[in-house]
Amino acid sequence: MKKILLTLVLSFTTLLSAQAAHPQCGETELATIMGEMKDDMKAIKGAAKAKDSDKVTLIAQQLLVTVQKADAYVPLAISDKKELTTQQQAKFDDYKKGVSALEKAVTELTLAKTADEQKAALGKIGKAAKKGHKAFKMDCDD
């Protein structure tokens, strides 16, 4: 019983410290870039619903540039230091793979010629964005 109680207490304190907001949370260049990506994705969704394929392509091109910018930054969820530990480097490599997958899907959208091709690319973008967001989003609430 004491072991279970001790485990629960340690788990709870670890959880609390993991959920604490970083002082720079939401105030980094990457946070700004991610905000731009979110706005572009909403705009693409609206243009797709309106069946405006030219607008989808135009916004996708803007989104592609924004995604490429994101590739140069390390999320605070990994580290706020220039030097990364081996574990942080592994997480950063995962982040870069996710950005690469998103970039590939957005590129596919910019090249899509039909509504079906756009829909398929939008699905891939949604999956890549959701996966990356879940893995690297920080809790910035105080």
C-alpha positions as CSV (number, residue, x, y, z in Angstrom):
1,M,0.0,0.0,0.0
2,K,2.8,2.4,0.9
3,K,4.5,1.7,-2.5
4,I,1.3,2.5,-4.4
5,L,0.8,5.7,-2.4
6,L,4.4,6.7,-3.0
7,T,4.1,6.0,-6.7
8,L,0.9,8.0,-7.0
9,V,2.5,11.0,-5.1
10,L,5.6,10.9,-7.4
11,S,3.5,10.6,-10.5
12,F,1.4,13.5,-9.5
13,T,4.3,15.8,-8.7
14,T,6.0,14.8,-12.0
15,L,2.7,15.5,-13.9
16,L,2.4,18.9,-12.2
17,S,5.9,20.0,-13.1
18,A,5.5,18.7,-16.7
19,Q,2.3,20.8,-17.1
20,A,3.9,24.0,-15.7
21,A,4.0,26.7,-18.3
22,H,7.4,27.8,-19.6
23,P,8.1,31.5,-19.1
24,Q,8.5,32.0,-22.9
25,C,5.4,29.9,-23.7
26,G,3.6,31.4,-26.6
27,E,6.2,34.2,-27.0
28,T,8.7,32.6,-29.3
29,E,9.2,32.9,-33.1
30,L,8.1,29.3,-33.5
31,A,4.8,30.0,-31.6
32,T,4.2,32.9,-34.0
33,I,4.9,30.6,-37.0
34,M,2.6,28.0,-35.6
35,G,-0.1,30.6,-35.2
36,E,0.4,31.6,-38.9
37,M,0.1,27.9,-39.9
38,K,-3.1,27.5,-37.9
39,D,-4.6,30.6,-39.7
40,D,-3.5,29.3,-43.1
41,M,-5.0,25.9,-42.4
42,K,-8.3,27.5,-41.4
43,A,-8.3,29.6,-44.5
44,I,-7.6,26.5,-46.7
45,K,-10.5,24.7,-45.1
46,G,-12.8,27.6,-45.8
47,A,-11.6,27.8,-49.4
48,A,-12.0,24.1,-49.9
49,K,-15.6,24.2,-48.5
50,A,-16.3,27.1,-51.0
51,K,-14.8,24.9,-53.7
52,D,-12.4,27.7,-54.6
53,S,-9.4,25.5,-55.8
54,D,-7.4,28.5,-56.9
55,K,-7.6,30.0,-53.5
56,V,-6.7,26.7,-51.9
57,T,-3.6,26.5,-54.0
58,L,-2.6,30.1,-53.2
59,I,-3.0,29.7,-49.5
60,A,-1.3,26.3,-49.6
61,Q,1.7,28.0,-51.2
62,Q,1.8,30.5,-48.3
63,L,1.5,27.6,-45.8
64,L,4.4,25.8,-47.5
65,V,6.7,28.8,-46.8
66,T,5.5,28.9,-43.2
67,V,6.1,25.2,-42.7
68,Q,9.6,25.5,-44.1
69,K,10.3,28.3,-41.5
70,A,9.1,26.0,-38.7
71,D,11.7,23.4,-39.6
72,A,14.5,25.7,-38.3
73,Y,13.3,25.9,-34.7
74,V,13.4,23.7,-31.7
75,P,10.0,23.6,-29.8
76,L,10.2,24.7,-26.2
77,A,8.5,21.3,-25.3
78,I,11.9,19.8,-26.2
79,S,14.4,22.4,-25.0
80,D,15.1,26.1,-24.6
81,K,18.9,25.6,-24.9
82,K,21.1,25.6,-28.0
83,E,22.8,22.3,-27.0
84,L,20.5,19.3,-27.0
85,T,20.9,16.1,-24.9
86,T,20.8,12.8,-26.8
87,Q,17.1,12.4,-25.7
88,Q,16.2,15.9,-26.8
89,Q,17.9,15.4,-30.1
90,A,15.8,12.3,-30.7
91,K,12.7,14.3,-29.9
92,F,13.9,17.1,-32.2
93,D,14.5,14.5,-35.0
94,D,10.9,13.3,-34.5
95,Y,9.7,16.9,-34.8
96,K,11.7,17.4,-38.0
97,K,10.2,14.3,-39.4
98,G,6.7,15.6,-38.6
99,V,7.5,19.0,-40.2
100,S,8.8,17.1,-43.3
101,A,5.6,15.0,-43.5
102,L,3.6,18.2,-43.2
103,E,5.7,19.9,-45.9
104,K,5.2,16.9,-48.2
105,A,1.4,17.0,-47.7
106,V,1.3,20.8,-48.3
107,T,3.4,20.4,-51.4
108,E,1.0,17.8,-52.6
109,L,-1.9,20.2,-52.1
110,T,-0.1,23.0,-54.0
111,L,0.3,20.6,-57.0
112,A,-3.3,19.1,-56.8
113,K,-5.3,19.7,-59.9
114,T,-8.6,18.2,-59.0
115,A,-11.0,18.5,-56.0
116,D,-10.3,14.9,-55.1
117,E,-6.6,15.4,-55.1
118,Q,-7.0,18.5,-52.9
119,K,-9.3,16.5,-50.5
120,A,-6.7,13.7,-50.2
121,A,-3.9,16.2,-49.5
122,L,-6.0,18.1,-47.0
123,G,-6.6,14.8,-45.1
124,K,-2.8,14.2,-45.0
125,I,-2.2,17.8,-43.8
126,G,-4.9,17.3,-41.1
127,K,-3.3,14.1,-39.8
128,A,0.3,15.5,-39.8
129,A,-0.8,18.7,-38.1
130,K,-2.8,16.8,-35.4
131,K,0.0,14.4,-34.7
132,G,2.6,17.2,-34.4
133,H,0.3,19.4,-32.3
134,K,-0.4,16.6,-29.9
135,A,3.3,15.7,-29.6
136,F,4.8,19.2,-29.1
137,K,2.0,21.5,-27.8
138,M,2.8,23.1,-24.5
139,D,0.3,23.9,-21.8
140,C,0.7,27.7,-21.7
141,D,-2.1,28.3,-19.2
142,D,-1.1,29.8,-15.9
